[in-house]
Each structure stands twice: as C-alpha cells, then as structure tokens.
Amino acid sequence: MTNVELPKLFTLDEVAETHGLSARVLADDARARKFEHVQYGRRRFMTAEQVQRLLAARTVRPPQDEA
C-alpha cells in the first residue's frame, strides 16, 4: 500500500475563528453549498486550499482604470 499524504482538515469553527469570520454564517453558507468543503456525515470541514479559494472568491478588487 502506498503512503498518501492527506490534507489536514479544519472544522468550520476553526476556519471562522482563525480568519475572524462568523461561524454561523460560514455554517449556513456551507449548508447552502455556496463554497467547496468536505462533508462527513453531518460534520463539515475545509482544507487549507479550500479556505484559500473561498477567500480569493470573496476578495473585492478595485475596478481597473480605463486608459
């Protein structure tokens, strides 16, 4: 059997606390499938890569100057 390194999973509460987000809103959005996450039974988790993609998708960028 080959050793496969699995990504660390973070609970939604850990993600919310680490990034200053509302745990309730994060859980509600996960249930509504508004972002990619891992679900095992009723519990939901995120990998570091999924957190990065979530933050990138929610990043507001200034409009480009029209030249």
N, C-alpha and C positions, 0 to 999 in steps of 0.2 A: 504494500500500500504506500502510495506517495504522500509525503507530508505536504499539505496545502495550508498556507498561512491565511487564516480567515481574518477579515477586518474586525476591529473592535466595534461593538455595538453600544450606543449611548441611549439611555432612556430619553423620552421627550422632556421629562422633568430636568434631566442633566443638561440637555441642549438649551432649554429655556433659561435655567439658572446661569449657565456659563455665558450666554450671549445677551442676557438682560431682556429676554422675551417673556411674554405671558404664557405660562404653562397651559392655561385653559384655552387660549386662542390657538396655540400650537396643536393641542389635542383635538380641538374642534376641526381645524383645517385638515389634520391627518385623517380624521374620520370621514371628512368630505372628499378625501383623495385629492387635495389641492397641491400636494407635493409628494415626491417619491420617498418612501420609507419602508421599513421591514416590519411585517406584522406576523406575530407568532401567537396564535390563539387570540386573546383579547389585548395582549400587550403589544406596544408599538415601540420601535427603536429606529435609530438612524446611524449610518456610518459617517465617518468624518467627511467622505466625499459627498454624501448626500446633503450634509449640512452646508458644505461649501456651495453646492449647486443651488440650494434653497436661498442662501444669502445672495448669491450672484443674480438669481432670478428676481429678487426683491430690491436690488440695488437701483436707485434712481440716479440717472446720469443727466447732466445738463445738456440742453439742446446744442447741436453743432452750429457754429456761426456760419451764416450763409456768406460765402465770399464771391 
